[in-house]
């Protein structure tokens, strides 16, 4: 399993618009793609301008399909309008899973 973790800092004047767009984007991903195994959006309690996306994919092929989906170019352009800086993005191998 592969995780895609993105740390994003949003301009304070765009927080509500960003959250709204992220929920729209998540629904679109689930409708158009084979959805990720998990897709969660987190907001920092210390800094309400900081968001973390955690997406889990079955394998690298599923991640690549997500990253190269036609609508993702449009989504990346729209998301850039909210950012303070380029997001920190990391791809990780999942070593162990636990059920809650």
HELIX and SHEET records of a PDB file:
HELIX    1   1 UNK A   12  UNK A   14  5                                   3    
HELIX    2   2 UNK A   15  UNK A   32  1                                  18    
HELIX    3   3 UNK A   60  UNK A   67  1                                   8    
HELIX    4   4 UNK A   70  UNK A   80  1                                  11    
SHEET    1   A 4 UNK A  38  UNK A  43  0                                        
SHEET    2   A 4 UNK A  50  UNK A  57 -1                                        
SHEET    3   A 4 UNK A   2  UNK A   9 -1                                        
SHEET    4   A 4 UNK A  88  UNK A  93 -1                                        
END                                                                             
